[in-house]
Amino acid sequence: MTVTITSVDVHDVRFPTAAAGDGSDAINKGDYSATYVELSTDAGPTGAGFTFTNGRGNEITCAAVEALAHHVRGKTVEEIAAEPVAFWRSLSADVQLRWLGPEKGVIHMATGAIVNAVWDLRAKLAGKPMWRFLAEAPTEELVASIDFHHITDALTPDEAAAILDKGRDGMADRLAELERDGFPSYTTSVGWLGYPDDKVRALTREAYAQGWRAMKMKVGGPLDDDVRRARIIREEIGPDALLMMDANQVWDVDEAISNMAALAESDPYWIEEPTHADDILGHARIARAVTELTGGRCRVATGEVAANRVIFKQLLQAEAIGVMQIDACRVGGVNEVLSEIVMAAKFGVPICPHSGGVGLCEYVQHLAIFDYLRVGTSLDGRMVEYVDHLHEHFVDPVRTRGGRYLLPTQPGYSTTMKPESIAEYRFPDGPVWR
């Protein structure tokens, strides 16, 4: 039986997070929002996907989804699965819309929302959570899902196949480990930039008591404030727990190096987004500097707003990052994320996915689990970001225990929102926004 996608519905869903300072950093202070896409079918299951924005941006990404919807409406799941790259390019290289990117920004994020909804639908039809659907897929199917255009100087199809084939070795043992222990995580909920010192201290103490041994703080405000807040967190977690820092692109290159010289006293495990997201050479220079400043204890992490696989290719080739932070819906969905995960494995760089927002934790847990089971095959240096916001709006929310993610068990990508949450928070007519 074939399954046909009969309709594409997009919802502008926004949550009023800004007032409490949740999600606040050196640049972003808006309301966590999702351009939420539902693909209805003639077989019953609905595919759900979204891209994350920060408020009014939803108006633009929703319009972009509408502009791309004709590429998926009326298609069968079987024809999409048979030619996955052709389908992906119909969205990412739409002949009239590609000019607005290309392969970056609003059109690419809308592409990711639709593509992820298709993968959610495929996993639901297979009766498997997304991580298992990917981990158990034949190598040739995974390789056939990757668009290698513009990245063959870093990764060829044969190299990808070899990595994925090798990843089968020991997979059952790794899965048993995750089923027993869960997947390592860190929390960002303790250190938003808009939180006062007493709240940072209280949240850090609470997180440590709950079992978290890796925590991230936002930096990029006045340097004296950053140093003071870092000292507070380090005092609470002791010398052995990990403390990460995130500047959200606010610093220039020289400024980042200078500021990290001051912040190095708190023994940061990484500095995230220390400068502009597209500055490959700037990140490389900062990486060399922080390595020298800290004797190799600190590394550069970035990727949450890296626009596409080509940016990641350059970051890896330039040795600009020691941690790669893939984002589930900034790029063009699962197809493009697959290329990024396999490239990271070839270059020996661990992946710690960007998460938080609305639904990003639900998304990326599947990608991190797949990476460990089938690609990277090591937990060394690997963690998934956790932020304790808005999970209650999802049918299959993330679950954690002792600072670790527990494996999702329901079929799909964990992206389905509760209908009542959509109705309550839909902009501008939901009751919350009236």
Helices and strands as residue ranges (DSSP letters): E 5-14, G 18-20, E 33-41, E 47-53, H 57-68, G 69-71, H 77-82, H 84-92, G 98-100, H 105-126, H 130-135, H 139-144, H 157-166, H 171-181, E 183-191, H 197-209, E 214-218, H 223-237, E 242-246, H 253-263, G 264-266, E 270-272, H 280-294, E 299-302, H 309-317, E 323-324, H 334-347, H 360-370, I 371-375, E 384-386, G 391-393, E 400-401, E 404-405, H 419-425, G 431-433
